[in-house]
Amino acid sequence: MAAQDVLGQTARLASSSALLQVLFRVVTFALNAFTLRYLSRELIGVVNVRLTLLYSTVVFLAREAFRRACLSGNTKRNWTKTINLLWLTVPLGVFWSIFLGLVWLHLLEVPDPSVVPHYQAGVVAFGLSAVIELLGEPCWVLAQAHLFVRLKVIAESLSVVSKCILTVTLVILYPQWGLYIFALAQLLYATVLVMCYVTYFVMFLGSPEATKKSFPVARVRALLPNFVEDETFVNWKEARLTWSFFKQSFLKQILTEGERYVMTFLNVLNFGDQGVYDIVNNLGSLVARFIFLPIEESFYVFFAKVLERGKAVKDQKQDDVAMAANVLELLLKLVLLIGLTITVFGYAYSQLALDIYGGSTLSSGTGPDLLRCYSLYVLFLAVNGVTECFTSALMCKEEVDRYNFVMLALSFIFLCISYFLTHWHGSIGFILANCFNMGIRIAHSIHYIYDYFKESTYRPLAGLLPSPFLVLVYIISGVVTGFSEVFFCCDKGWMARLLHIGVGALCFAATVVTIFCTEIKLIHFVRSQ
């Protein structure tokens, strides 16, 4: 597949994934706002922090390394061996589910049954749902490698909608069920997701469409583990790369979910405060989840397909290098401007957003300061997502192994800083520690990108330098909206709030117009792709 075709399909995949994330976040926020009126903060804290951490840890440790290894390179490979390798995620998931389930049941603090009933059933259900989801991993990788955009949209949309409908129904009818509600909803989510992928490939394989596309898997049976006579069960090159990524993914999970591990294992916040932190964290990460994450996932595939892993820039096809450098520069500029916009306007509108969303429960206390700090953290997330997806797609096995040592040291430092900052500054300490963590990771990735392109004429890191005039507009907008918050928000009535929103709208419009005038190349890229 030509690099230009890969770019077009990757951009469509990123756009569709972003729309999916918008749907998921909107549904999740509506669900949180709804359940806050029926269930306790403690129950929501246990579900959104403790049990969701169990589920995300199991699936991440079981599949992340396999996904990265099996999506590296082009689609012309021995897919039988790749599928065999992917099926190893299931026994690995069973192991992590049992091991971590026992930790969650016997080593961690058990919530008060009168406040959070059926905790044990919740742990079992969330661990089981992770294993069920891993059953569809070969289908997911096949779909992602061949850029089946529509399948991903339909499968994930149906699973999320099904989960939310069941949750709302049970919360209204049987609020006393406690964690049973979320346990059943999580099991339904995993089952619907897997069934969508399996049903699609059962219908697709062997069809005229599959034959026309020369799809590398011809029969449904080929999606199951298969032994090939006189050949190894798996591709050992992929297996070794998977092991390298596994060591890295273990550390990356600690860094990504570090604050939840500190909350869960060190009990620095009670379950009610954990619930508030999680709601604010979800609100703050809205843009990160529905824009930055799809860009990172989709363009990881693009860079891995266009450039060959482990090869120096001078040994690559120069047309592909030029395209990759141009795309990387524009992606960096895109996420940087989105991050700066969130940081600047998030500071002055955090309290108003929380007050509208959750009332005084969220807008009083540390909630607004949490969201303001998270607005700054979004800027770090924006840059790290793109720089790290490029380095992950290009690093050879030895470089991945070296990076693992960096991640190991960073994990230890991050957990220590999280613990001390939390004791010093409460839940805000988690976000400050995350900013430090992301800053170190960005520095490493920037160093790698600089070294990679230094022997060429391309300088994609220029994408991190916005125009001076645009920076001036951001500064003026931040100052104006900051004064607007002092004078109009948030205890002076709805008319004052509307004036505050109007000031922000004018400053935002001025910022957007400036972007259109100063970043013409970026606007063309976004419109064309």
Residue pairs with C-beta under 8 A, 6 or more apart in sequence:
1 74
1 75
1 305
3 305
3 306
3 319
3 320
3 323
3 324
4 323
6 301
6 302
6 305
6 306
7 302
7 306
7 323
7 327
7 529
8 529
9 147
9 149
10 147
10 298
10 299
10 301
10 302
11 298
11 529
12 147
12 149
13 147
13 149
13 152
13 294
13 298
13 301
14 294
14 295
14 297
14 298
14 299
15 294
16 149
16 150
16 152
16 153
16 294
17 152
17 293
17 294
17 297
17 298
18 290
18 291
18 294
18 295
19 153
19 290
20 152
20 153
20 156
20 157
20 290
20 294
21 289
21 290
21 291
21 293
21 294
22 290
23 157
23 160
24 156
24 160
24 289
24 290
25 282
25 286
25 289
25 290
27 160
27 161
27 164
28 282
29 282
29 283
29 286
29 357
31 164
31 167
31 168
32 44
32 48
32 279
32 282
33 357
33 358
34 168
34 171
35 44
35 167
35 171
36 44
36 279
36 358
36 361
38 171
38 172
38 175
39 171
39 175
40 115
40 116
40 272
41 271
41 272
41 275
41 276
41 361
42 111
42 112
42 115
42 116
42 270
42 271
42 272
42 275
43 115
43 116
43 178
43 179
43 275
44 275
44 278
44 279
45 271
45 272
45 273
45 274
45 275
45 276
45 278
46 111
46 116
46 119
46 122
46 179
46 271
46 274
47 122
47 179
47 182
48 274
48 275
48 278
48 279
48 282
49 260
49 263
49 264
49 271
49 274
49 275
49 277
49 278
50 104
50 108
50 264
50 271
50 274
51 122
51 123
51 126
51 179
51 182
51 186
52 126
53 257
53 260
53 261
53 264
54 100
54 101
54 104
54 123
54 126
54 127
54 130
55 126
55 127
55 129
55 130
55 186
56 253
56 257
57 96
57 100
57 253
57 257
58 93
58 96
58 97
58 100
58 127
58 130
58 131
59 93
59 130
59 133
59 134
60 249
60 253
60 256
61 92
61 96
61 246
61 249
61 250
61 253
62 89
62 90
62 92
62 93
62 96
62 130
62 134
63 89
63 93
63 134
63 137
64 245
64 246
64 249
64 252
64 253
65 242
65 243
65 244
65 245
65 246
65 248
65 249
66 85
66 86
66 88
66 89
66 137
66 141
66 242
66 245
67 137
67 140
67 141
67 144
68 241
68 242
68 245
68 249
68 300
68 392
69 85
69 238
69 239
69 241
69 242
69 245
70 82
70 85
70 86
70 141
70 145
70 238
70 242
71 141
71 144
71 145
71 300
71 301
71 304
72 241
72 304
72 309
72 393
73 304
73 305
73 308
73 309
74 305
75 145
75 146
75 216
76 216
77 216
77 235
78 235
79 142
79 216
79 217
79 222
80 222
80 226
80 228
81 228
81 231
81 232
81 233
81 234
81 235
81 238
82 141
82 234
82 235
82 238
83 138
83 142
83 217
83 222
83 223
83 224
83 225
83 226
84 225
84 226
84 233
84 234
85 234
85 235
85 238
85 239
85 242
86 137
86 138
86 141
87 137
87 138
87 224
87 225
88 234
89 134
89 137
90 131
90 134
90 135
90 137
93 130
93 131
93 134
94 131
96 130
97 127
97 128
97 130
97 131
98 127
100 127
101 123
101 124
101 127
104 123
105 120
105 123
108 264
108 265
109 267
110 119
111 119
111 271
113 119
115 271
116 178
116 179
116 271
117 176
117 177
117 178
117 179
118 177
118 178
118 179
118 180
118 183
119 179
121 179
121 180
121 183
122 179
122 180
122 182
122 183
124 183
125 183
125 184
125 186
125 187
126 183
126 186
128 187
129 186
129 187
129 189
129 190
130 190
132 187
132 190
132 191
132 194
133 190
133 193
133 194
135 194
136 193
136 194
136 197
136 198
138 223
139 197
139 198
139 200
139 201
139 223
140 197
142 148
142 201
142 217
142 223
143 151
143 152
143 197
143 200
144 152
144 301
145 301
146 213
146 215
147 301
148 200
151 196
151 197
151 200
154 196
155 192
155 193
155 196
155 197
155 200
156 193
158 192
158 193
158 196
159 188
159 189
159 190
159 192
159 193
159 196
160 189
162 188
162 189
162 192
163 185
163 186
163 188
163 189
163 192
164 185
166 184
166 185
166 188
167 181
167 182
167 185
170 177
170 180
170 181
170 184
170 185
171 181
174 180
174 181
175 181
201 217
201 220
201 223
202 220
204 210
204 215
205 215
205 217
205 218
205 219
205 220
205 222
205 223
206 218
206 219
206 220
210 218
217 223
227 233
240 397
241 397
241 400
244 397
244 400
244 401
244 404
245 400
247 401
247 404
248 400
248 403
248 404
248 407
251 404
251 407
251 408
251 410
251 411
252 407
254 261
254 411
254 414
254 415
255 407
255 410
255 411
255 414
255 437
255 441
258 411
258 414
258 415
258 418
258 430
258 433
258 434
258 437
259 277
259 418
259 430
259 431
259 433
259 434
261 415
262 268
262 415
262 418
262 419
262 422
262 430
263 269
263 274
263 277
263 430
266 419
268 419
268 422
268 423
269 277
269 422
269 426
269 427
273 427
276 361
276 362
276 365
276 367
276 427
277 370
277 427
277 430
279 358
279 362
280 354
280 362
280 367
280 370
280 371
280 374
281 370
281 374
283 353
283 354
283 357
283 371
284 346
284 370
284 371
284 374
284 375
284 377
284 378
285 374
285 378
285 381
287 338
287 342
287 378
288 378
288 381
288 382
288 385
291 335
291 338
292 335
292 338
292 381
292 382
292 385
292 386
293 385
295 331
295 334
295 335
295 385
295 386
295 389
296 385
296 386
296 388
296 389
297 389
299 327
299 331
299 386
299 389
299 390
300 389
300 392
300 393
302 324
302 327
303 324
303 328
303 389
303 390
303 393
303 394
304 393
306 320
306 323
306 324
307 316
307 320
307 321
307 324
307 393
307 394
308 315
308 316
309 393
309 394
309 395
309 396
310 394
310 395
310 396
310 397
310 399
312 455
313 321
313 452
313 453
313 455
313 456
314 455
314 456
321 456
321 458
322 458
325 453
325 456
325 458
325 459
325 460
326 458
326 460
327 525
328 386
328 390
328 449
328 460
328 463
329 459
329 460
329 461
329 462
329 463
330 463
330 521
330 522
330 525
331 386
331 463
332 383
332 386
332 387
332 460
332 461
332 463
332 464
333 463
333 464
333 466
333 519
333 522
334 522
334 525
334 526
335 382
335 383
335 385
335 386
336 379
336 382
336 383
336 463
336 464
336 466
337 466
337 470
337 515
337 519
337 522
338 382
339 378
339 379
339 380
339 381
339 382
339 383
340 379
340 466
340 474
341 474
341 508
341 511
342 375
342 378
342 379
343 375
343 376
343 378
343 379
344 474
344 477
344 478
344 481
344 511
345 375
345 477
345 478
345 481
345 504
345 507
345 508
346 371
346 372
346 374
346 375
346 376
346 378
347 372
347 375
347 478
347 481
347 482
348 478
348 481
348 482
348 484
348 485
348 500
348 504
349 481
349 485
349 500
349 504
350 368
350 369
350 371
350 372
350 375
351 363
351 367
351 368
351 371
351 485
351 489
351 490
352 485
352 489
352 490
352 497
352 500
352 501
353 371
354 362
354 363
354 367
354 368
354 371
355 362
355 363
355 490
358 367
363 490
366 426
366 427
366 428
369 428
370 427
370 428
370 431
373 428
373 431
373 432
373 435
374 431
376 431
376 435
377 431
377 434
377 435
377 438
380 434
380 435
380 438
380 439
380 442
381 438
383 438
383 442
383 464
384 438
384 441
384 442
384 445
387 442
387 445
387 446
387 449
388 441
388 445
390 445
390 449
391 403
391 444
391 445
391 448
391 449
394 448
394 452
395 403
395 448
399 448
403 444
406 444
410 437
410 440
410 441
414 433
414 434
414 436
414 437
417 433
417 436
418 429
418 430
418 433
420 429
421 428
421 429
421 430
421 432
421 433
422 429
422 430
422 433
423 429
425 432
446 461
446 464
449 460
449 461
450 461
453 459
453 460
453 461
466 518
466 519
467 518
467 519
469 514
469 518
470 511
470 514
470 515
470 518
470 519
473 510
473 511
473 514
474 511
476 507
477 507
477 508
477 510
477 511
480 503
480 507
481 503
481 504
481 507
484 499
484 500
484 503
484 504
485 500
487 496
488 496
488 497
488 499
488 500
488 503
489 496
489 497
489 500
490 497
490 500
515 522
515 523
516 523
